[in-house]
Amino acid sequence: MPNLLTNETSLVEMAVAGSVTTPSVKAGQYIPWPDGRSTVLPGMFGVTYNVRCGDRAFGWAADHVEPGVSIDDEADGGRHYTLHYLTCIGNEAIVTSGMAEGARGVVIGEHARILVQFDDAAHRLIAPGDRIQILTHGRGFALPEFPAVEFKKMSPRLFHAMGVTAREGRLHVPVAMELPIRIMGSGAELNSEYVDQDLMSGDRALMADLGIDWMRLGDLIAIRHADHHFGRSYREGAVSIALCIHGDSIMTGHGPGILTLMTARDGGIDFSVEPTANIARHLGLGDPE
């Protein structure tokens, strides 16, 4: 089948940078379960050693756990947003300070921070405060033959690795699972170029019945009737393709987070469920668990 025509030769490559963050814990850091019990759990930011892209999204003793290394540039609001808006999934990252200087990794997600994965040897040497430079490439990505499909956070590297094809005038995307829009929760209010949306996982029996509790970090997922053009809203017939980027949460209205990659309103996207559709495999990071 002929390759899909892209505009990637017109995309600008630009360097942005951030620092490895430290975990964020507030005084009196109790996280409430839906039944009112509260607990203290690790979760967002910092360097996470034993949670990687391809690992399970459910079952960790953590809240919103982020795989790999979390980076940000908090010195100036403009630099923070530049890091978030220009970085795309699959972009190359380079450590520019500290004991792991020179190590190369790949962007695997965006939460409140940019998430980057390195090989195990480099990962063990990276420390909070180390600087990471990202070679951003992908903002403005488009398919001229499919103008109704909008792309978010999509690098050309990831797009070509996903196995997207054209069938009967629509893009066909392999995904690991489909999520029903009725379970999509916190993050609907955010624009779809910035941060993610959590699925609501508080009904554990429903998660098991739907097979969602098998979700892995890095899984590609599809949501019918989800329009992610300017936010994340219900629209009959729309389809959005997204990426699981952080782990489960015990908080009401929260759960594993999904990051928008593609969206179309009127039948521009179709998909099939293939359990191996995970970016750990697509980007050569290892086989998912």
Salt bridges, closest charged atoms under 4 A:
GLU8 OE2 - HIS160 NE2 2.62
ASP35 OD2 - ARG37 NE 2.86
ASP63 OD2 - HIS64 ND1 2.57
GLU66 OE2 - HIS111 ND1 2.68
ASP72 OD1 - HIS80 ND1 2.74
ASP72 OD2 - ARG113 NH1 3.47
ASP73 OD2 - ARG79 NE 3.00
ASP73 OD2 - ARG131 NH2 3.94
GLU74 OE2 - ARG113 NH2 3.04
GLU92 OE2 - ARG104 NH1 2.65
GLU110 OE2 - HIS84 ND1 2.54
GLU110 OE1 - LYS153 NZ 3.40
ASP120 OD1 - ARG52 NH2 3.25
GLU150 OE2 - LYS152 NZ 2.73
GLU150 OE1 - HIS229 NE2 3.85
GLU178 OE2 - ARG224 NE 3.00
GLU193 OE2 - LYS152 NZ 2.70
ASP196 OD1 - HIS111 NE2 3.72
ASP196 OD2 - HIS246 NE2 2.93
ASP198 OD2 - HIS64 NE2 2.94
ASP198 OD1 - HIS246 NE2 2.97
ASP198 OD2 - HIS254 ND1 2.79
ASP219 OD1 - ARG216 NH2 2.84
ASP227 OD1 - HIS229 ND1 2.61
ASP227 OD2 - ARG235 NE 2.75
ASP227 OD2 - ARG265 NE 2.79
GLU236 OE2 - HIS225 ND1 3.90
ASP248 OD2 - ARG204 NH1 2.57
ASP270 OD2 - ARG170 NH2 3.53
ASP287 OD1 - ARG281 NH2 3.37
